[in-house]
């Protein structure tokens, strides 16, 4: 059973944040990259809420790879990349009336508004589709990109140009430059027709409209996209130097006048009561809309207030997604299978008798770990209640006692790996508590871990080798064609002298083999962050890999510094821990990885076959971009939260303490120990007025409606 957040100790909280970061990252990859989520929206939201609650109680433990710092997933290498001029971030979720009250209350407190000051908020359906950013120059559509990881997406311009619902040109009243953002979706009617066609042609049907829309848009052949009935709603904007209005409502009305499709259910509300009434109205209409929605989106109407409110981590303070409640059904849990991951984690998976929940057939559900099974007393053969919110595999809420078979027995969670038969243990944390996850101790002698690491290495966020999917990796491993990552890059050379050529394998031929070898050759050059992530180091996700790549710049430097960091009293260990967001848990995992000779050998062999390029530098004209800034003392012209949000908008890193790595201290009246530390380390110190002079903030100059990112 999960321990309540308010009773967690610091070591327990660190361990739980570690577990949540890894689990949520895995689900993000399934949802954003593969268009194939494996848990329900409600279950996913519960993971995020627990993560956020722990971070709120222990802000010093926030990880570099925290889900609160991450949006979406890395753009596929199969498409050209597009760097978003304004990041495409996501909204925080709310689930109750209390959450909506808190949302409006936080806005009032942040802006220091009186209770009598009206707060206008727009409310519109939350479309369950694929986010898109469409750039118009001189009113002509010139580029379209997916969200990707929020900072870099996939160029799908040719595909979007085939969509009838997206105008190629805007009306003459539109500005010379604007990035229109919204959602691409598929109606229920069109989805049913598409699936019928898929079945007739012997193809696999799509699971739901969201997956169908995402899969249709992300086709390498635009003609396939053209044949799919995709639709679009515009609700936001990215880069927009010349907005037509100063409120959210009026900008969206301008969108409609330019020929962009907007949602007719959008409403401007002036009170919490109006917001909740419109939420209930949309929820009642949900089954009649003809397309999927999973909630209602609220946005502060005044754009100058949006500018002041800014962002916190991955979400704007001025927006909230009020999610709908989940749908439920009952079915039989036929079997519990154990899957072994690349880090040795034993994950139980429930195999369900197929059941339709909210119009979608579901057959599997994750059970997280053995404690979850014991807490809910879930057994094979049970009739269970399952819950689904959105479009994916359900959460098991519990079993129905009166339907439990007479010979039912508690599920015996294995104490040995089902693959290599090594012991499976739960590690003891510093707190003395056992880790929630049981892991195989076999390491690289475990075929499952070896195979899963190879799958991870070739996966989309890592080397992204087209044609080398999970199934092919497993086959090649079983036939001893690929045992280590560098074997991938010697495959063609070895194939030339093999008596069993790939072209002679069942299902292969000259053309398919050539295509695979070409795909491998295309990945002989890779960015450092992808290279680090591909190594499969425990606790090192995409965000952490990017932070390490930005700090160490080259693969050689990264390798040598990680080896040197093994001296826990040395400067290299201290430097590693000082990287923003890298804590002791991640640092220990890195040192342990490079402390193993076979891991160093893997890296060395890889570097013989691939060229690792430095991460692209961030491009911004802000004078504080890339600098580490600390605020201390009383601020008189802005609240502390506004100051931090402003610095982050300008590309600065905001820290809570002063060190040798600090670039700038903004000190107000009452500055104490931080000011002394700045003087000790020779850090530049300025006052609040100096900060505004340095940044030349439009908000301070009184500009309302400055361009901001929505959605």
Order of alpha helices (4+ residues) and beta strands (2+ residues): alpha-alpha-beta-beta-alpha-beta-beta-beta-beta-alpha-beta-alpha-alpha-alpha-beta-alpha-beta-alpha-beta-alpha-beta-beta-beta-beta-beta-beta-alpha-beta-beta-beta-beta-alpha-alpha-alpha-alpha-beta-alpha-alpha-alpha-alpha-alpha-alpha-beta-beta-alpha-beta-beta-alpha-beta-alpha-alpha
